[in-house]
Amino acid sequence: MGNALTDMLVELRSDEVLERFGLPRGSVTLVGSDLQKEISRSVAGLPYTLSLGGSASNTIRAFARLGGEAGFVGKVGHDSTGDFFEAALNNLGVEPFVFRGDEHSGRCVALVSPDGERTLVTFLGAALEFSAAEVTPALFDGYDCLYLEGYLVQNHELISAAVRVARECGLKVAIDLASFNIVEENREFLLGLVRDQVDILFANEAEAAAFTGEQEPLNALQAISEMTELAIVKTGMSGALIKNGSEVVHVGIMKAARRVDTTGAGDFYAAGFLYGLCEGLTLRQCGTIGAITAGKVIEVVGTTFGEEEWADIARLVRRVKTEKYLF
């Protein structure tokens, strides 16, 4: 479940536009339609690509491509962008639970710095109209786990209802903390939610620090593990730390052929990890598959790549399943 967005990924020549609009590098900033248009105009002429987007959408699409059975819950507008979003889910074998709102469909402008770091400027549009009243048990029929993107936590009523209904239906709940600044703004709510209702939590170093107050990733991992069953702290070029009960695992990264754009890296990591979990694999195998999918997506601009890349991922995943670890 997440914000249904279309992504516009712009390749910056420098970080000047970030400084001009006061956008922290690597952050996610929610804006109105007018400001987003102004930022878009300021980068007119630079190379860009359009693709299906949204954090949870990225994760679930990748999960489905790996062979998992998945659905997506979100809201779009009554427009061609919304039609495109729903049709794309169907084409990928993802069951769409797509509601229609009054606003235009949401859009995310991803400003990609020369080193691959991405800064997101998001107009949620119709996605913001998704309400707690629309969350019913029928959405979760036949599913085992609800995966939530952290960007939804700004709507406390919606995310509380989704978690409550999912757990009443017997589902496990997984959440990705999404962005350090959103964690900081909603920390008390998140702490209560995770302690009481969440089974699996994904965070990067900055998000884990903002959530726990612990700057050292291993200490943050420990703090998170005291609140939830399974904790994953991604540590950038160092890989990821994973803890379940007394078991702690460190998994390194898969070295990318080139680091073009980090957009979707965390989303694809979660997809690979959750796929491994659904296959009953070990924590190390789950983390390794997550590293493979994350490593592949940063080699391209955006979160879309061809059949050749997916075939290579499938080959690597098969090796992991036979416990032939790659890194």
N, C-alpha and C positions, 0 to 999 in steps of 0.2 A: 504494500500500500504506500502510495507516495504522490508527489506532485507530478501531474502529467504535463510535460513541457517539451517544446521543440528547441533544440540547441543551435545557436549560431556561434561557431568557433572562429575567433579572429586571431591571426598570427601577428603579434606585435613586433615592431623593430626595436622598441625600448619600453621602459616602464613609465614613460612620460605621461601617458594618459591616466595611469593609476594615480600618479601624484597630483595631476590637475583636478581630478574628481575626488581626491581623498579616499581612495579605495585601498585598504591594506592588502598587500601581496598575499595571495593564497586564501583570501577570505571569501565569504558569500554575503552579498549585500542585497536586501530586498528593496526594490524601488518601484515607483509608479511608472505608468506607461510613458509619460512625457520625458522623465529623466532617462529612461532606458533608450528612448529614441534619440535624445541628445548625445548620449554616449555612443550610440551606434553611428550617428552622423560624424562624430569626431574621429572614427576609425574607418570611414568610407575610403575605399581605394585599396585597403590592405587585403591580403589573401584571406578568404574565409570559406567555411563549409557549413552546410545545414544537415542536421541529423535528428533522429528521435532521441529525446533526452529525458532528464529527470533521474535522480539518483536511484530510486527503487526500480524504475523502469530499466535503467542500465543493468542493474544486478539481475533482475528476473529474466531479461532477454538473454543475457550471457548464460544464466543457469539453464534456460531452456535449450540453448545451443549445445550445451554440454550433455544434454540428454535428460534433464530433470523435467518433471511435470509441474507446471506453474500457471498461476493466474495473476492478473494485475488489477488493482482497484484504484481508481482515480477519477478526476473530473476535468472535462474539456468544454470548450464553447460550441455553439451551433455554427461552426464555420469549417472551411476546407482544411484548416490545420488540425482540428479535432477529428475530422473524417480520416485524414492521413494517419493520425496517431492510432486510432482504433484499427484501421485496416492493417497497419504495420504489425500490431500485436497478433492479429489473426494469422498473418503470413508467416510469423515466426513460431506459431504453435502455442502462443500464450493466450489463455482464456481471458478475454477482456470483460471486466466489470466496470465499464466506462459510463459515468453519469454525464449529463449535459447541463451546463450552467448558462447564466445570462451574459456573463462577461465573455470577452474574446479568450481564446485558448492561451495558456501561459507560454512564456518564452524566456529562455536563458541565454544571455550573451556571455560567452566564456572568453576572457581576454588572456591569451596564451603568451607569456613572456618568452624571450629568446632562449632561456634555459629550460623551458618546458613547464614551469610553474603556471597554474591557471588561477585566475581571479574571476569569480562569478558575479554577474549582475543580473538579478532575476526579477521579472514581472510575473507574478503568479496568476493573474487573471482569473479565469474560471476555476482553477485549482483551489483558489482561496475560498470558493463557495461550498466546497465539500463539507458536509455537516455531520455531526454525531447522529442525527436522526436517520441518516441514510445507511448507517452501519447496522446490518441485520445478520442473524445467524446463517441465512441463505448464502451469504458471501463466502463463508468458510466451509461449506458442505463439501466433504471429500478431501479436505486438505489437512496437513499435519502441523504446519508452522506458519505463523504470520510474521513476515519480515517488514519492518517499518524503517523508513528513512528518517533520520533525525531532524530534517527540515520541517517535519510535521509538528514538532513539539511546540511550536509557537501557537498552535491551536490546541490548548490543553484539553478542552472538552472533547474534541474529535479523537485525539490519541488515547485519552482515558477510556472512551466508549469502545474504541476498536480493540484495545487490549482486554477490557472486561468481557466483551462478547466472545472474542477469540478463545479466551481461557475457559469460559463457560461451555464452549463447544469442544473443549479438550485439546486445543492447539498449544504448542509451545510458542513463545514470543521471542523474536530476535530484533535487535535494533542497532543501527549504525549511527553514531553520534554526529556524523555529517560535517560539522564545522565548529572550530573553537569559539568563535564569537557568538554563535547561537547557543552553545553550551553555557557560556558565561551568562548570557541573558536569561536562561531558563534553568539554572543549576539546581535550585531547590526543588522545583517540580520534577526534574529528571532524577534527582537522588531518590525521591519518594517512589517514583514510578519503577525504577530499576530494582530497588530493594524489595518491593512488594510484588511485582508483576513480570519482570523480564528474566528469561532463561539464558539468553546469549547476547553478549554485547561486543560490538566492534568499535574500536577507536584508534586514531593515530596518536602520536606522541603529544601534540598540542591539545587535542581534544581530551585525552586522558588526564593531562595535567590540569586543564580547566575544570574537569569533572571532579577529580579527587583532591586537588591541591598539592599533589605529589609531582615534583619535577622529574624525578628519576623514573624511567619507564617501568623498571622492575617493581618499584614501590607502588606505582600507580596500578600495575597489574594485580598486585596483592590486594590493594584496596578494593578494586573492582570485583575480584574473585570472592570477597567477603559478602558481596551484595547479590551475586548472581552465579548460576551454575557454571557457565563457560565464559571466560574472558579472553579477548584477543586485543593486544595492543600492537599496532603496526609501527615499526621504528625506522621507516624510510629505507635508506640504503643498507641498513643493518638487518632488514627482514622483519620478523614479527615474533612476539612473545605470546604464548598460548598457555592458559592454565585452566584445568578442570580438576577440582578437588585438590589432591596432593601432587598431581602430575603437572609438571611445567616443561614446556618444549620451546626451544628456539629454532626457527626455520629461517634460513637466509633468503636472499632474493635470487631470482633468475636474471642473469645479466642480459639486459636488452641489447639488441644489435645497435640501436640508436635510441636516444631519449628525446623524443620529439614533443610530446604533450602529455602531461600527467592527468588530464581530464579522464575521469572514470576509473582511475587506477584502484582506488579504494572500493568502488562499486564492483569492479570485476574480481577483486580479491575476495570479497564476500561471496560472490557467485561461485567461485571455485571452491572455497572453503565449505559452503553449505552443500554443494553437490557432493563433495567427499563425505560429509557428515551423513547425508541421505543414503550414501552407498555403504555406510557402516565401516568406513576406513578409520585408521588411527589418527590422532591429532597431528602427527608429523605428516602423514599423507594428505590430510585436509589442508594443512598450511602450505604444503608443497604445490598442490593444485591451485590454491589461491595465488601463490607466487607466480605460477606459470601464466594464469590469465591476466594478472596485473602486469607482468613483464611484457606480454604481447601487446596490450592495449596502449602502453606508453610509446610504442614504436610508430604509432600513426596519429594523425590529427583527428580528434574526435573519438568516438567509441564504435565505429563501424569499420570492419575490414572484411576481406574476401574469403572465399571458400578455401583457398590454399592455406591461409593462416589458421583457419579453424581446423583444417585437416592436420596441421602440424601440432596444434594444441591437443587434438584427440590422440595423436601418436604419443605425445609426452605423457598424457594422462594414463594411457594404457601402461606405460613403463612404471609410473608411480604405483598403479594398482598391483603390480607384481613386485612391489617393494624395491625396485631399482631406483633409489633416490638420485636425483640429478644434481643436487647442491646441498 
